[in-house]
């Protein structure tokens, strides 16, 4: 009898249904990973509905260093524009409040303006005890860790981070010690310092950041599946030294996207001092900007790969649809704009605009958001996503309220979907851009620049006018003089540079002083006696008389103290004054005919004074010996310098032979010192003065004044300056004036130090760039460049505003210089239109800026738009 077995059949049927359900679920997950089949955003408890599975979302913040948005950097990141831009939101008006690395990163971590977290520059308070014991204790990481998030930080932290501690709030810490590098760096890995070398597969920092962060994410989900993950991937790209991955080194050759409308723009006399100083870019500097643009784009390709890899891993572990990914930079960059070769720290759009992409569970795909978002909004946004209350000390606001279902509207086709915020709560239309200093430094600078400058200058000018010892030109033995600064024009007291030791004093032949003694005997001359003292003291005169009485009777022939008039008028042949130095190799140090005694008295044999010819010949002989000894002394000095530069290593015990390669003399002939005499037409050189001294027309002593003769063709020219001009390449013909040792004999470290010493312009912050700067292709091979990137008084506070009717930048510099750019009429910021606006509009902007530069908290630091205000005054706080 056949018995039915319903239970096994039911089990088999249930297994088949379970397998079909798994296949469909896997297909839906795959489609979600590709950005397909997105559902409309749902309402949370705050801005969207809570999902059924009740999981907190993961958060990934991706930071780059020095990445621009106006010079075409996103052209190298097509994968990022696909996985984040096509499937998320692109914020087209994203800015930073301070275009400097350390201040901006501090604002990202704390959500505060610089005037509240007090990290004013890459030096002031960057990683200091004030930062460690203050704002660092209130970063978003601490709040996330308290909310059961597993937090991780990977890559660059702050410029001056020394690796001796782990900042609070981070579960996993892999922080870069000091500033951005790609090779040869040190990492602090959870408190342990790890040194990395120059191997691409083991040490290339962008790849290491990607691998370590993804490993942390997967291990966290495997070990703690119920805890959400929040991590920061902080890449060094495209910051210097701009080392790219080896597989991309030949890409982007000839890319000129950085050559915008203001590239090498020369009409900058209406702008502040830093932009008025540069010369137009030279051919070498133009080539430098092109190569630097290529290297920057190459370095971003590794970041692009890392972002695509991140999305792939998140999709593989099923977390992509539950993860918010934010991509941005700490500030922008400029390459040749306004004639500045490279740099940042300026308040203009190319330095403060940054890329900003965001994708997440409830963000509409493929939209462009025109609202202003700032770096200070990142911390409040991250806390809002995590469901943590935003502390009132943060100056930014969460951008998640922009995506409330009732607060936005998407219009247009799928390819060009535009987003518009329609919420009742107003969004900001203005913000503060500040690059300032500590209050103490500002107070000192204001006093120096304004309150006491005029009084001090008046006192200094009066002192210089009434004090002969401070007047130009510098006289012998004068230490200081009043001089105007070459750049700023401010009167200062500076040291006299290298006062000449030998001076010339012109006398007429008839005015030659005759010896006072009528006795016959040898000629006496006292050397280096100050002009204010008598020729001989009383004791010296008595000793002289006793000496003459003792020896005058023994002289044969008798001494001659005076020459006859006929002898003094003898004109010798000029050939007698030029003899070969080779004849003077013997007895260089000893003169058998003249001796110098301890009291600086010179005594010579009587035969020297028998005739004019004998006197001239012996004098010429002594001068030739002096020249030859000086030549030997110079040679010994060169040998000493050479031995110092070719010092063997300490560990080398064996004798090292150094091959000396003969080369052309390195020193350039310097302009000769010249004298001007009443009885001689024109000017004469020092050598000619010595010849005329022998003839009795002039005599040399520590009096008078030399004039440094400069060829008329070099006066005022760029190559005749003692320091290279702004961003100027140091030509070979003037390199000799600023360097003594040939560059070929220096090591890489010595050349770097020497170039740093040579690259100095008062009032500017300059850096050197030479052939050794880049160690990864493409290389720089055109020699040394002196690039002045910033100035000591480049401190400002600016008001940047964008709304339906306005798009402008208003700046107040520390020197009271004002700038105003109206981007509705001048989108490239070429013309400073401060003189074209009304006084009411200027007063309104000044009041608005005054309110923002001391604000604290989001409610006080958000300038909102009011549409019913008249034009040019449509903003209020």
C-alpha positions, 0 to 999 in steps of 0.5 A: 500500500502506497503512503503519501509523505506530505512533510518532505514535499512541503520542505522541498517546496519551502527550500525552492521558494527560499532560493528564488527569494535569495536570487531576487534579493541579490539582483535588487542589491546589484541594481542598487549598487549601480545606482538603478531603481532608486526610490523616492526619499522617505521622511525621517524622524527629523528629515526622513522616515526611519527605515524598518531595519532601524539601522544608523547610516555609515558615514565616509568623509573623503578629503583632498588637499589643495584641490581646486574646482575652477582650474579643471581638477575634476576633469581627472576624476570621471569615476568620482563624478559617476559614482557620487555625482550621477548617483548623488548631489553636486553642490556647485557653490561650495566654499571654505571660510579660510583658504589655508590647510590647517585652519580649514581642517580645524574648521572641518573638524570643529564646525567653527570659524577661525576666530572661534577655534583660534588656529590662524595659520599653518603655524599659529596654534596648529597642533599646539597645546591650545588646540590639543586642550581646547577645540580638539576635545570637541570635534565631531569624532568625540560625539560620534564615538559617544553615539556608538560609532566606530570611528577611523581616521586615515591620512593627513591630519594637521600640518604640525601633527607630531604623532606623539598622541591619538586625538580623542574620539577615534577608534582607529587612528592612522595619521600622517606625521607633519605635512603631505607626502607620498613617499618617505613619510611617518605614520602614527598607527594607533600610537606606534610610529611607522616609517615608510620608504620609496616603494610604490607597492608598500609605501604610496600613501594614497593607496595605503589610505584606501586599503587601510580604511576599507580593511577597517570598514570590513573588519568593523562590520564583521566584528561589530555588525550592529555598530555603524562606521564613520571614517575620514579618508584624508588624501595628500593629493594634489598637494606638493610634491605632487607624486603620481602613481607610476602607471599614470605618469604620462597622462595629461600632457599639454593640459591647459585648463588652469589658464583661465581668464585671470591667468597671467593677468597684468592689470592689477594696479587696482588690487591690493599690494600682493597682486601689484608686486608680481611681474608678468610670468616669464616663459619658464614660469609659464612652463612651470605652471603647465607641468605643475598642473599636469602633476596635480591631475596625475596625483588625483587619479589615485584618489579617483580609483580609491573612491570607485573602489570604496563604492565597490566594497560597500556594495559588496558588503551590502552597505552602499545604500546605507552609507553617506559619502561626502567628497570635498577639499580643504581649499582651492588653488591658483596656478598663474592667476594674477601673475602668481606662479602658484599658491593659495591663501587668497580670498578669490574664488579660485582659492575658496571654491572647492568640489563638493559631492554627496550621496546617501540613502535619501539624497536624490540622484544626479542633481545640482544644488545651488545653495551655499555650503561651507566647510564649517557645515561638515561637522554639523551635517555628520552629527545630524546624519548620526542622529546626534544633537548639534552642539551650539558652539558650532558655527555651521549648519546641517545641510540635511535640512535641504533634503526634507521632502517638503523643502526641495523641488527637482525640475528638468530632464534626467540629464540636467536635473536642477534642485531648488530649495523651497523651505520656509526656514531661510538658507544662508546667502552670505558668509565670512572669508577670513585669513587673520591672526591672533588678537595679540598679533593684530593689536601689535600690527594695528599699532605698528601700521596705524596708531604709531606709524606716523609718529614713529616715522616723523620721529625717525625722519627728524632723527635722520635729518638731525644726525649726520652719522645716520645720513647717506651715503655711508662714510668710512667707519659708519655703522648705520644709515637711514634708508628707505625700504625698496619695496614698502618705502618705509624709512628704516635705520639699516647697517651700512654694507661693507664700508671700504677699508681703503679710501682716497683723498685727492690733493693737488701737486702744489698742496703736497705737504712737505716734511717739517724737519730740515735735517738730512736723513731717512724718510719716516712715515707713520701708518694708519694713524687717525686723522684727528691725532697729530702725526707724532706724539711728543715722545715719538718726536723725542725718540726721532731726534735722538735717533737722527743725532746718533746716526746722521754722522754715520750716513754715507752718503747723507740722508735726504729728507727733501728732493729738489724741484727739478727732481720732482718734475721728472716724468718717468716712462709708463713702462717702468710701472709694469713689471712681470710678477714672475720675477718676484717669486723670491724673497716675497716676504722680506724686503732687504731695503726697508724695515717696519719697527714695532712703533709702526715706523718704516725705515728704508735704505738711503739708495732708494732715495738717490733718484726718482727712478730708484724710488719708483722702481722699488715702490712698484716692486713692493706693489707687485709683491702685494698683488702676488701675495694676494693672489696666493691668498685667494688661491689658498682660500679657494682650496680651503672652501673646496676642502670644506665642501668635499669633506669625506663621510665620517665612517670612511676610513680609507683615503679618498682621492678627489678629482679636481675638474678645471673650470672657468672662474666662477666669480664675476668681476665686480664693479671697481671702486672709483675716486673723483678728484678736483684736479683730474677730469672724470672718475678714476679707478682704484688701480689708476688712483694708486698709479697717480699716487706714485706720481704725487697727484693723490695719496691714499689713506683712511679718508675720503669716499669711494663711489660704487660705479654701476654700468648705466645699462644695468641701472634699474634693470631687472637683472641688476637687482640684488635679489630676484624679482617676484617669481623670477628665474635666476639667470646665469649672468646674475647667479654669480652675484648671489652665490660664491660656490659653484652649484655643481660642487654642492650636495642636494641638501646644500643646494636647497639651503643655498637657494633658500638663502638666495630666494629672499624678498623683504616683505614677502614669503618666498620659496625655492624650486629647483631641479631636485624638488620633484623625484617623480616624473614629469621632472623640472629641468629648467633650473632654479626658480624663486617663487614668492607666494604670499606676503606678511601683511596678507590678512583680511576679512571678506564678505562673500554673497550669492543670491537671486540678485547678487554675487559679489566679494567685499574684502577689508585688508589689514592695511585698510585697503578695500576690494569689491568684485561684482561677479554678475558683471565681472565673473572672473574678478578682474576689476576692483569696483570699490569706487563704483558702489554707493556709500550706502551699499558700502556701509551695509557690507561693512556692517554685515562683515562687522557682524560676521567676523565676531559671530559665535554659533549657527544662529549668529553666523548665518546671514540670510536673504530677504527678498523685499530689500532694495537692490544692493542691500538685500542681505541682513543678519 
